[in-house]
Amino acid sequence: MPFEINGQTASLAPYEQTWRDIIIGIDHTNRPVFSAVKNVQLQFDACTYASYAQWAQFHGTSLTSIQILNLDAGSFTTYSSSAITFQISDRPTFQAGYVGRWSALIHGVAVT
């Protein structure tokens, strides 16, 4: 199964995906309290402008669904929620129709 954004198969897959816990506080034993949702960092290599544009169109928007590798990275899982947002965190450089390395951050993925 490939990466998908709002049910649309992505023409470009990230070379690295990292789940990020969100710490929302510290409990009475000085241990972190984690949010019920997580962020996911995606790292992309250089690509064509068309491949970048497919992801870039979602910058700053809410997603209805995204299919990415699950928390144990053993398989793809589709996460659906109106609270999932997509942000390009490191904008790429552009050269003659090609795009340099870039990264994106998916906010608000609920893992059950």
Secondary structure, 3 states (H helix, E strand, C coil): CCCEECCEECCCCCCEEEEECCEEEECCCCCEEECCEEEEEEEECCEEHHHHHHHHCCCCEECCEEEEECCCCCCEEEEECCCCEEEEEECCCEECCEECCEEEEEEEEECC
